[in-house]
Amino acid sequence: MSKLFDAPVAFVDIETTGGHPAYHRITEVAVIGATGDKLDFKWSVLVNPGVAVPPAIQQLTGITNEMLADAPDFSSIANELRERLAGRLFIAHNARFDYGFIRREFANLDRKWRAPVLCTVKLSRALYPEQRRHNLDALIERHALDMASRHRAMPDANALWQFWRKMRLQWAQPTLERALQDASQSGALPAQLPPTLSDELPEAPGVYRFYGEGDALLYVGKALNIRQRVLGHFGGAAKDGKSQRLAAQTQRVAWQETAGELGALLLEAQIVRREQPVYNRRLRGAGEQLSWLLDDSAAPPRLAPLDPAALRAGHAFGLYRSERAARKALTTLARTNDWCLKLLGLEAGEGSCFGYQLQRCSGVCLGLESPARHMTRVKLGLIREQLKRWPFEGPVMVCESRAGGVAQIHVIDVWQHLATIESAHDDGIDHSTVAELIERSTAFDSSSFDIDSYRILTRAIGSERHRVKPLTRARRSDVAFDPIVAGDHS
């Protein structure tokens, strides 16, 4: 760090179509090269993102679709950008954003790129801890930086160049060295992990794994941005005991990218249930799943293994591993809501139920209330326990895709994740594979019902971000397929 101010640096700013490098694209890049106090070059270029710029982004930046229509795409400027950044410290405000987008654009071209990084947000916090705000607008006001316009790449990069020169003049070198160490992204990793890990982690959704001694699986997590989430684990290692232990024990980090958030959630649930990592919440093992079944009649609830017919009709209430647990849960609800234990089949004997004697039953057991009326009250009271009805006739698929042609098709039936099929393109699925999955979906086994997948899918299916397409039970060799992109941020 002591030689930093005499070394080549690059002040970088970009404009984009949105906030996530896995889904959005760069529309403008500016780089200001300097060595010490000497300005080496200023370079900026508009970039055609290949997608429409949202109206809100056009209004913010002033960069319109018309301005980008004849601009070069990223592949056309990649070589020059790489040369401009080569051998220089990459400096940006909220550097993770700019660095992540540029890495992702290079990755979309199957080209690796990395650089040492320094974030001026962190530098400002280190030098001015008493200040509450450290965004670029705050720096411009606080340090009286000359600013022609905001939210364009070159003016924003030029503001960083001015800030850099002011810091060189205002602070003694030892103080600056400590601040620069705090602002560097390279200091967050535990010593036993390779220093290149920070650059290798992708700015993409997916699942990551932490391995310890003997390659024992310590922890599995999901993320919309794997790099940000993994580095966040280690950056917070001093904050709590669990993070400290995990950071100290982790010997290796592995990851698997997905096309979107739903794929990451489903994959995490699958791995945690199958492999039971040390630091994850322990999931219950496989076994028969029981549920209280209530139909539209006045009949009392019936405890039975969960079946697809009940889920399709919306007649299943609660999920239990044993008859004892199911009866205990229903008994507790009955006593709270003044239901008749005898009508519910939870109490035997002649005459009234015990609850009637305590004035906790309306007397349905003595004919003072009709069973139909009483069961209506029971069903209303059980609404919170009701498993959500499967709203489709058969299995469905959800397709997620993101920049770089990464697509995944999730095949789902009766709230259960059957499989995820990788596809280079949305229409690149093997129809015979889908047909086989459809056939498998007809054999429902309550012991394999995964409550974690159920919770994920009930939140995802029906939301605005995830549209579904029913799969037709056609001939095995002729499966209808028309994928719908879910969570499309293009």
C-alpha atoms as one frame of an Amber mdcrd trajectory, in Angstrom:
protein
   0.000   0.000   0.000   2.905   2.397   0.610   3.594   2.528  -3.148  -0.029
   2.842  -4.159  -0.046   6.553  -4.907   2.767   6.189  -7.399   1.183   3.146
  -9.081  -1.194   3.138 -12.082  -4.866   3.357 -11.166  -8.152   3.367 -13.115
 -11.225   5.270 -11.957 -14.214   3.418 -13.378 -17.910   4.138 -13.627 -20.627
   2.374 -15.596 -24.304   2.862 -16.385 -26.571  -0.167 -16.704 -30.118  -1.291
 -17.501 -30.690  -2.314 -13.871 -29.077  -3.337 -10.620 -28.125  -7.029 -10.979
 -25.226  -8.197 -13.179 -26.817 -11.593 -13.784 -29.895 -10.061 -15.392 -28.973
  -6.553 -16.535 -26.438  -5.148 -18.987 -23.960  -2.282 -19.298 -24.972   0.774
 -21.350 -21.944   3.052 -20.779 -18.363   2.707 -19.513 -15.888   5.405 -18.511
 -12.273   4.878 -17.409  -9.856   7.561 -16.229  -6.265   6.319 -16.037  -3.738
   8.001 -13.765  -0.321   7.378 -12.254   0.336   9.332  -9.081  -0.787  12.907
  -9.812  -0.421  12.471 -13.571  -3.479  11.965 -15.754  -2.785   9.231 -18.321
  -6.063   9.144 -20.293  -9.828   9.605 -20.254 -11.975   7.151 -22.202 -15.714
   6.541 -22.367 -18.071   4.702 -24.688 -21.761   3.933 -25.002 -22.551   0.198
 -25.148 -25.524  -1.430 -26.861 -26.928  -3.791 -24.196 -28.971  -5.854 -26.632
 -32.131  -5.200 -24.597 -34.420  -2.228 -24.059 -33.505   0.260 -21.345 -36.381
   0.639 -18.833 -38.054   4.075 -18.894 -37.047   4.817 -15.284 -33.381   4.177
 -16.126 -33.625   6.370 -19.240 -35.018   9.173 -17.118 -32.282   8.763 -14.480
 -29.283   8.613 -16.821 -30.521  10.381 -19.933 -29.320   7.405 -21.998 -32.113
   6.419 -24.377 -32.682   3.416 -26.579 -32.163   5.652 -29.615 -28.714   6.693
 -28.362 -27.713   3.039 -27.997 -29.146   1.747 -31.269 -25.908   2.251 -33.233
 -23.503   1.845 -30.305 -21.079  -1.142 -30.231 -21.962  -4.115 -28.074 -19.707
  -5.211 -25.228 -17.872  -7.798 -27.314 -16.740  -4.978 -29.640 -15.228  -2.897
 -26.839 -13.969  -5.757 -24.636 -10.382  -5.736 -25.922  -9.923  -1.994 -25.554
 -11.515  -1.967 -22.098  -9.227  -4.774 -21.001  -6.192  -2.837 -22.227  -7.338
   0.344 -20.472  -7.663  -1.523 -17.153  -4.574  -3.737 -17.479  -2.022  -3.311
 -14.697  -4.109  -0.748 -12.840  -5.874  -0.697  -9.492  -9.625  -0.716 -10.214
 -11.205   2.145  -8.242 -14.947   2.745  -8.198 -17.656   4.027  -5.896 -19.482
   0.985  -4.523 -16.867  -0.960  -6.466 -18.636  -4.295  -6.111 -21.340  -3.018
  -8.475 -19.075  -1.766 -11.284 -16.526  -4.566 -10.932 -19.265  -7.204 -10.827
 -20.947  -5.976 -13.995 -17.692  -5.840 -15.949 -16.678  -9.329 -14.762 -20.081
 -10.661 -15.781 -19.861  -9.107 -19.246 -16.454 -10.725 -19.766 -17.801 -14.023
 -18.425 -20.673 -13.867 -20.937 -17.943 -13.881 -23.601 -16.237 -16.863 -21.885
 -13.309 -14.624 -20.992 -11.835 -14.395 -17.521 -10.869 -10.999 -16.173  -9.785
  -9.798 -12.775  -8.113  -6.798 -11.159  -7.211  -5.535  -7.690 -10.107  -3.435
  -6.403 -10.539  -0.444  -4.131 -13.928   0.975  -3.146 -14.183   4.719  -2.517
 -17.306   4.203  -0.363 -15.187   2.148   2.035 -12.331   4.632   1.739 -14.631
   7.496   2.688 -15.991   5.554   5.657 -12.489   4.772   6.856 -11.347   8.404
   6.602 -14.566  10.057   7.793 -16.244   7.635  10.254 -18.179  10.496  11.872
 -20.137  11.103   8.652 -23.434   9.250   8.113 -23.583   9.421   4.321 -20.903
   8.231   1.902 -22.734   8.013  -1.424 -21.335   9.905  -4.389 -23.691  12.853
  -3.936 -22.474  13.225  -0.351 -18.816  13.132  -1.450 -19.451  15.752  -4.147
 -21.061  18.103  -1.611 -18.644  17.433   1.252 -15.462  17.868  -0.785 -16.738
  20.507  -3.224 -16.080  18.300  -6.258 -16.703  19.822  -9.694 -19.638  17.954
 -11.241 -21.030  18.709 -14.685 -23.864  16.135 -14.495 -24.782  13.053 -12.475
 -25.526   9.477 -13.505 -23.369   9.541 -16.609 -20.213   7.455 -16.584 -17.520
  10.044 -17.356 -18.682  12.796 -14.946 -19.033  10.240 -12.133 -15.577   8.774
 -12.823 -14.141  12.287 -12.929 -15.588  12.973  -9.470 -13.629   9.983  -8.132
 -10.434  11.291  -9.738 -10.947  14.626  -7.984 -11.687  12.898  -4.650  -8.509
  10.828  -5.020  -6.323  13.901  -5.538  -7.868  15.707  -2.562  -7.220  12.711
  -0.283  -3.570  12.650  -1.329  -3.206  16.244  -0.215  -5.305  16.175   2.957
  -4.085  13.043   4.742  -0.715  11.834   5.975   0.559   8.701   4.274   0.323
   6.371   7.351  -3.319   7.329   7.887  -4.090   6.807   4.216  -2.383   3.427
   4.212  -4.634   2.198   7.037  -7.721   3.574   5.299  -6.744   1.939   2.017
  -6.289  -1.401   3.746  -9.816  -1.088   5.170 -11.177  -0.117   1.747  -9.525
  -3.004  -0.098 -11.776  -5.969  -0.854  -8.879  -8.418  -0.663  -8.570  -8.424
   3.127 -11.871 -10.179   3.921 -10.900 -13.800   3.196  -9.634 -16.180   5.889
  -5.913 -16.905   5.561  -6.437 -20.582   4.648  -8.454 -19.724   1.504  -6.746
 -18.758  -1.772  -6.524 -14.981  -2.302  -7.887 -15.418  -5.844 -11.226 -16.700
  -4.507 -12.707 -13.210  -4.380 -12.228 -12.830  -8.139 -13.329 -16.368  -8.987
 -16.701 -16.155  -7.240 -19.432 -15.362  -9.798 -21.792 -12.416  -9.657 -24.738
 -14.726 -10.297 -27.561 -16.497  -8.474 -26.953 -19.985  -7.186 -25.863 -22.137
  -4.262 -22.511 -22.178  -2.472 -20.911 -24.750  -0.178 -18.312 -24.365   2.592
 -16.131 -27.425   3.217 -13.934 -28.080   6.239 -11.266 -30.609   7.212 -11.563
 -33.895   5.331 -13.864 -32.118   2.888 -16.732 -32.315   5.382 -19.662 -30.188
   4.273 -20.062 -27.379   6.813 -22.652 -25.084   5.296 -24.861 -24.621   2.230
 -26.393 -21.281   1.303 -28.295 -19.641  -1.541 -27.748 -16.216  -3.041 -28.868
 -13.898  -5.805 -25.210 -12.854  -5.979 -22.876 -15.663  -4.918 -19.785 -13.472
  -4.674 -21.439 -10.827  -2.536 -23.011 -13.379  -0.198 -19.867 -15.481   0.306
 -17.661 -12.461   0.973 -20.370 -11.193   3.319 -19.982 -14.355   5.423 -16.298
 -13.723   5.940 -16.666  -9.964   6.291 -19.025 -10.573   9.211 -16.831 -13.175
  10.883 -16.021 -10.825  13.772 -19.686 -10.142  14.540 -20.905 -13.442  15.990
 -19.577 -16.748  17.206 -21.113 -18.876  14.470 -19.545 -16.736  11.728 -16.181
 -16.885  13.475 -16.287 -20.676  13.764 -17.429 -21.096  10.161 -14.704 -18.775
   8.834 -12.028 -20.540  10.875 -13.098 -24.025   9.761 -13.734 -23.399   6.051
 -10.990 -24.901   3.894 -12.704 -24.824   0.512 -15.596 -22.992  -1.171 -17.563
 -24.443  -4.070 -20.592 -23.096  -5.910 -23.180 -23.925  -8.526 -24.843 -21.196
 -10.579 -28.545 -21.240 -11.343 -30.638 -19.287 -13.810 -32.551 -17.475 -11.082
 -33.722 -17.256  -7.494 -36.235 -20.108  -7.665 -33.595 -22.531  -8.911 -31.262
 -21.475  -6.083 -33.971 -21.974  -3.448 -34.921 -25.420  -4.738 -31.316 -26.569
  -5.079 -30.436 -25.389  -1.568 -33.406 -27.249  -0.061 -32.451 -30.401  -1.943
 -28.795 -30.325  -0.852 -29.536 -29.482   2.781 -32.082 -32.289   3.084 -29.841
 -34.826   1.366 -26.461 -33.953   2.884 -27.373 -32.346   6.262 -24.501 -29.794
   6.537 -23.159 -29.128  10.022 -24.181 -25.476  10.293 -27.557 -25.624   8.536
 -30.857 -26.192  10.280 -31.251 -29.935  10.656 -34.086 -31.226   8.503 -36.191
 -34.210   9.454 -35.514 -37.464   7.700 -37.842 -39.147   5.270 -40.989 -40.809
   6.557 -44.713 -40.956   6.050 -46.449 -37.579   6.055 -49.910 -37.528   7.650
 -52.560 -34.864   7.236 -56.100 -34.254   8.469 -58.439 -34.623   5.487 -61.730
 -32.730   5.476 -64.019 -32.787   2.465 -67.049 -30.613   1.705 -69.414 -32.789
   3.757 -70.173 -32.643   7.477 -67.989 -35.702   8.119 -65.322 -35.356  10.850
 -61.664 -35.008   9.841 -59.856 -38.182   8.845 -56.144 -38.707   9.507 -54.455
 -40.281   6.488 -51.212 -40.257   4.510 -50.982 -37.136   2.374 -52.143 -37.831
  -1.174 -52.263 -35.748  -4.362 -56.057 -35.904  -4.588 -56.371 -34.100  -1.251
 -53.856 -31.454  -2.327 -55.614 -30.920  -5.640 -58.962 -30.520  -3.853 -57.611
 -28.378  -1.016 -58.831 -30.877   1.607 -55.523 -31.398   3.489 -54.919 -29.619
   6.805 -51.558 -29.746   8.549 -48.598 -32.054   8.005 -47.423 -34.495  10.683
 -44.837 -37.232  11.104 -46.903 -39.362  13.516 -50.487 -40.007  14.575 -49.627
 -38.853  18.084 -48.383 -35.458  16.837 -51.446 -35.004  14.623 -53.926 -35.834
  17.399 -52.113 -33.570  19.865 -52.198 -30.627  17.428 -55.909 -31.031  16.671
 -56.748 -31.466  20.366 -54.961 -28.202  21.203 -56.887 -26.363  18.490 -60.178
 -27.912  19.621 -59.727 -26.797  23.210 -58.750 -23.289  22.078 -61.752 -22.935
  19.763 -64.405 -24.834  21.792 -64.758 -27.681  19.311 -66.261 -30.991  20.282
 -63.560 -33.616  20.823 -66.104 -36.410  20.420 -67.309 -35.170  17.023 -63.688
 -34.845  15.934 -63.013 -38.458  16.904 -60.547 -37.452  19.615 -62.666 -38.674
  22.544 -64.750 -41.817  23.096 -67.522 -42.740  25.512 -71.236 -42.221  26.044
 -73.017 -38.928  26.570 -71.520 -35.488  26.153 -67.859 -34.783  25.627 -65.743
 -33.606  28.543 -65.485 -30.153  26.986 -69.276 -29.677  27.254 -69.080 -30.173
  30.993 -66.498 -27.362  31.108 -68.641 -25.175  28.847 -66.082 -25.594  26.035
 -68.448 -27.297  23.595 -71.710 -26.062  22.095 -73.371 -29.434  22.706 -73.159
 -30.921  19.228 -72.435 -34.222  20.965 -75.909 -33.956  22.557 -77.708 -32.762
  19.449 -77.811 -29.117  20.583 -75.949 -27.990  17.442 -76.027 -29.585  14.021
 -72.858 -31.463  12.960 -72.827 -29.494   9.672 -72.802 -26.154  11.488 -70.167
 -27.348  13.923 -67.908 -28.696  11.155 -68.224 -25.391   9.312 -66.784 -23.678
  12.393 -64.014 -26.290  12.543 -63.062 -25.743   8.906 -62.980 -21.977   9.352
 -60.734 -22.417  12.379 -58.403 -24.715  10.458 -57.845 -22.290   7.556 -54.354
 -21.416   8.786 -53.421 -25.126   8.771 -54.768 -25.796   5.277 -52.218 -26.932
   2.702 -52.590 -24.847  -0.414 -54.611 -26.428  -3.199 -52.640 -27.452  -6.298
 -54.354 -25.297  -8.961 -53.375 -27.280 -12.068 -54.644 -30.498 -13.601 -51.161
 -31.963 -13.851 -47.460 -31.085 -13.781 -46.205 -27.669 -14.848 -42.907 -26.098
 -15.772 -41.304 -22.811 -14.843 -38.438 -21.532 -16.979 -35.862 -19.123 -15.583
 -33.258 -17.419 -17.742 -30.631 -14.725 -17.404 -27.938 -12.970 -19.392 -25.456
 -15.207 -21.143 -28.023 -17.721 -22.391 -28.309 -19.563 -19.055 -31.729 -21.220
 -18.780 -33.271 -23.800 -16.470 -36.669 -25.456 -16.608 -38.141 -26.588 -13.285
 -40.685 -29.403 -13.560 -43.194 -29.296 -10.687 -46.251 -31.341  -9.726 -48.514
 -31.138  -6.646 -46.104 -28.661  -5.006 -43.146 -30.988  -5.433 -39.984 -30.285
  -7.417 -39.458 -33.235  -9.770 -36.353 -32.023 -11.569 -34.465 -29.084 -13.017
 -33.388 -29.425 -16.623 -30.397 -27.426 -17.837 -30.790 -25.827 -21.233 -28.486
 -23.597 -23.245 -31.590 -21.915 -24.631 -35.191 -21.684 -23.524 -36.269 -24.107
 -26.242 -33.355 -26.517 -25.915 -35.115 -29.067 -23.699 -35.238 -32.747 -24.573
 -38.930 -33.613 -24.949 -38.439 -37.267 -24.050 -36.878 -36.215 -20.731 -39.944
 -34.142 -19.884 -42.225 -37.022 -20.863 -40.404 -39.323 -18.459 -40.775 -36.773
 -15.673 -44.505 -36.478 -16.368 -44.876 -40.235 -16.033 -42.920 -40.185 -12.783
 -45.145 -37.411 -11.433 -48.194 -39.702 -11.407 -46.629 -41.857  -8.663 -47.085
 -39.666  -5.559 -45.386 -40.894  -2.382 -46.277 -39.070   0.837 -42.957 -40.082
   2.413 -41.086 -38.043  -0.204 -43.190 -34.900   0.221 -40.765 -32.080   1.050
 -42.278 -29.326   3.182 -39.410 -26.945   2.350 -40.045 -27.277  -1.395 -43.764
 -26.865  -0.717 -43.149 -23.540   1.036 -40.816 -22.320  -1.703 -43.198 -23.240
  -4.498 -46.366 -21.903  -2.876 -44.631 -18.521  -2.625 -43.237 -18.661  -6.156
 -46.095 -20.052  -8.233 -48.754 -17.477  -8.788 -46.470 -14.526  -8.138 -45.918
 -11.914 -10.818 -42.306 -13.002 -11.262 -43.072 -16.650 -11.945 -45.537 -17.693
 -14.598 -46.129 -21.359 -15.286 -46.950 -23.475 -18.296 -48.900 -26.730 -17.903
 -47.242 -29.809 -19.327 -49.549 -31.898 -21.493 -49.785 -35.615 -20.752 -49.421
 -36.447 -24.410 -47.610 -39.317 -26.020 -44.172 -39.940 -24.536 -42.513 -38.960
 -27.807 -44.665 -35.887 -28.387 -44.794 -33.719 -25.275 -46.167 -30.218 -25.717
 -43.540 -27.668 -24.756 -43.844 -23.921 -24.787 -41.638 -22.431 -22.063 -42.582
 -19.250 -20.284 -39.684 -17.168 -18.983 -39.992 -16.591 -15.245 -38.453 -13.639
 -13.508 -37.289 -12.136 -16.813 -35.371  -8.919 -16.089 -34.234  -8.224 -19.634
